[in-house]
Amino acid sequence: MSFNAHEILNKTLGDDILASAEAALRFARDRDFTGTDPYDGLLSPVAPLLKGRLPRQVWVQAHKRLGNSLRSATRVPKVTMTKALALFAMAERGGGRSDRAHELITRILCTRGSGPWGYEFDVQTRWAHYLANSPNVVATVFALRAIAAMDRLDEVSAETTTWLENLAHPGGFFRYTEASDRLVHNGSLLAAESLAILGGDRNLIQQAITRTVDAQAADGSWAYGEGKGLEWIDSFHTIYVLDSLYFLEQQGFEIGDSYERGLAYWYAHCMTVDGLPVYNADETHASHDVHNVATTVGFLAGLARRGDVEIDPEPAIRHLISHQETDGGFRNDPKSLPHMRWNQAHASYALSRWVGLLGSDRSDGSDHSALRDRSHRSESEEAQS
């Protein structure tokens, strides 16, 4: 069974989406798009004293879990992130506010450079360590998606294409950063997508696609990456893979039936029987990680636009909105922080994709002229965002 926009966007749900999306953006604007991040602990002036992977991991996780009390003690400053600005730009555009979207793109280009882009703090994961502002494929692809959506790719540096092509590994994939040789499937495809957006080396792009397509399991899934410690499967990284594959196929690259098989796996293993997103594949309880929930909601909007959504998305949308407090901020639970990139930006963008559908689908005469005036995106634009 498939659902179309008319069936999904009943008046009550549509009004709730509009109200939530506006409150989410207002929250961010009022704070100048600046705030905390779950992984910002290494911004502390004390952090350089930490030596080695394990102490840095413990430090980052402690700040992620303990909130403001620890951040105050270790003097972690608020941060404005390139990826967040890009997501908010796409959210503003989705709500018909192109002027605000252009302002955010200009802010990226003037304060963060013309690419490639990275995170504004040192990062320590279980598989990599890289320094603040060193480029990575996630920050770069989200910046490029937003810049492309605003038709400003001519302002991106030629060095961005060169950097991406230099990430090509002899093993036929793109590295996540210059500092890592691990194959992370979503990262490799995000780099391939970035290079395709910029018109880069198509042979390198196809090699990376083939490497990930060949790694798809018989059940349609992908592990996060290859090698020890990267074996898990989760929902939002699976969505990243699927989004990139869809876009790349639209650009003429060969992906076989990997998208259809991956999408079938995602429906079967990454949603509860009640239509709520889980975090790790095959969990039976709904996720309360706002980033993960928002990524699901945004993905469902893209499927709905193409007429491919096979489940009722209303439970997932309402689950996301339920994490929004009265101040407009999105929190994993009432006591946690409304992280600006991880929560607020992803939630704002996800809701804006449904706002875009509302703008083209509703005819109830309500006063949403900015939405009604918003033009449809092309199919290739939708795949990019």
C-alpha positions, -999 to 999 in steps of 0.1 A, spaced: 0 0 0 13 35 -8 2 68 5 -1 101 -14 2 136 0 -36 142 1 -40 111 23 -11 121 46 -15 158 50 -49 160 67 -57 195 80 -48 188 117 -15 172 109 -7 199 83 -14 227 108 8 210 134 37 206 110 35 243 100 34 254 137 62 231 147 84 241 117 80 278 124 87 274 161 118 253 154 132 280 131 123 308 155 142 290 183 173 288 161 170 324 148 166 338 183 199 321 192 217 332 160 219 295 150 244 289 178 243 264 206 255 231 220 263 199 202 264 164 217 300 160 205 314 194 214 333 184 246 367 188 230 360 225 226 368 228 264 401 246 271 409 216 293 406 191 265 441 195 250 454 179 281 438 146 271 461 122 254 450 92 235 417 78 220 401 64 252 405 95 274 391 117 245 362 93 239 353 92 276 354 130 278 332 134 247 307 109 259 306 124 294 297 158 279 271 142 256 254 125 286 257 150 314 245 182 297 250 217 309 264 210 343 296 195 330 298 220 301 297 248 326 325 233 347 347 226 317 339 259 300 327 245 267 315 274 246 285 276 224 293 269 187 280 278 153 284 250 129 286 250 91 264 219 88 238 235 110 238 267 89 234 246 58 204 226 72 188 258 84 193 274 50 175 244 34 148 247 60 143 284 53 141 277 16 116 249 22 94 274 40 95 299 11 120 323 27 148 324 1 161 356 14 169 341 48 183 310 31 207 332 10 218 350 41 228 317 57 247 306 26 265 339 26 273 334 62 289 300 55 309 313 26 321 344 44 329 329 78 337 293 70 352 297 35 343 283 1 350 247 9 357 220 17 342 222 52 345 204 86 333 205 122 342 233 144 356 211 172 380 182 174 363 149 169 370 116 185 350 86 174 355 49 180 374 47 147 389 81 140 403 113 155 404 146 135 409 182 144 386 211 144 379 226 109 397 198 91 374 189 62 351 159 63 326 146 38 295 151 60 299 188 66 310 192 30 280 174 14 254 193 36 270 226 27 270 217 -10 234 205 -9 224 239 5 246 259 -18 233 239 -48 197 244 -37 203 282 -38 220 280 -72 254 293 -59 278 265 -68 299 289 -87 310 303 -53 325 270 -42 362 267 -45 380 246 -71 399 232 -41 368 214 -29 367 192 -60 404 185 -57 401 176 -20 372 152 -27 391 135 -56 421 132 -33 400 113 -8 398 84 -33 414 53 -18 431 26 -38 405 2 -25 378 19 -46 361 41 -20 363 76 -7 377 82 28 357 101 54 386 124 61 422 127 51 431 112 85 414 78 80 417 49 57 385 31 70 357 24 46 325 40 60 298 34 34 276 64 40 308 86 41 321 72 8 288 78 -9 284 113 5 318 121 -10 307 106 -43 275 127 -42 295 158 -34 318 151 -63 289 145 -86 273 178 -75 305 196 -85 310 177 -118 341 158 -106 357 126 -119 329 102 -128 351 72 -128 360 77 -92 324 82 -83 313 50 -101 341 30 -84 329 42 -50 293 33 -58 303 -1 -70 323 -8 -39 293 0 -16 268 -18 -39 290 -49 -38 291 -47 0 253 -48 3 242 -79 23 218 -105 9 190 -90 30 196 -55 15 215 -40 45 248 -23 48 270 -23 78 282 11 89 316 3 75 342 -24 70 365 -38 96 364 -44 133 341 -21 153 321 -9 123 297 -38 119 266 -22 133 235 -12 112 214 18 121 186 37 105 199 72 98 232 60 83 212 36 61 191 66 50 223 85 41 233 56 19 199 54 2 196 92 -3 230 93 -20 223 63 -41 190 78 -53 207 110 -62 236 93 -80 212 72 -100 194 103 -111 228 116 -123 233 86 -146 254 63 -124 249 26 -122 235 13 -89 216 -18 -100 188 -27 -77 207 -17 -46 183 12 -38 151 -9 -40 167 -37 -19 181 -12 7 147 6 9 129 -27 15 154 -36 42 149 -2 59 111 -5 59 113 -40 74 140 -34 100 142 3 109 106 10 118 84 -4 146 52 -21 138 35 11 149 54 31 123 79 47 146 117 50 138 141 28 157 178 37 161 196 4 154 181 -21 130 157 -46 145 151 -28 178 115 -30 189 114 3 208 111 37 192 141 60 191 142 92 210 173 105 194 160 136 176 186 135 148 176 99 140 139 106 142 142 137 121 163 120 94 135 94 91 108 121 89 127 140 62 134 108 43 97 99 43 89 134 29 112 127 0 95 93 -6 61 110 -4 71 136 -30 80 108 -53 49 87 -45 70 60 -30 61 61 7 48 27 17 38 34 53 16 60 70 42 87 80 19 104 105 31 84 136 68 93 128 60 130 122 40 132 154 68 113 173 93 140 161 69 169 171 65 153 205 101 160 212 96 198 208 92 218 240 72 250 244 103 272 236 105 255 201 136 235 210 139 198 202 152 176 230 157 139 233 139 141 266 127 171 287 159 173 307 183 171 278 198 199 257 183 212 224 215 207 205 216 231 176 231 209 148 222 174 160 186 182 170 173 216 160 188 218 125 178 183 115 143 187 129 138 220 112 149 206 78 128 175 81 97 195 89 104 219 61 103 191 36 67 184 47 60 221 46 71 220 10 45 193 3 19 214 21 27 244 0 20 225 -32 -8 202 -19 -31 222 3 -59 244 -10 -78 252 22 -74 290 18 -53 294 49 -28 322 50 3 305 39 11 326 9 49 320 11 42 283 9 18 285 -20 42 307 -39 71 283 -34 79 265 -67 83 227 -69 118 214 -67 130 192 -96 134 155 -88 172 159 -89 171 188 -64 149 167 -41 174 139 -42 202 163 -33 184 175 -1 
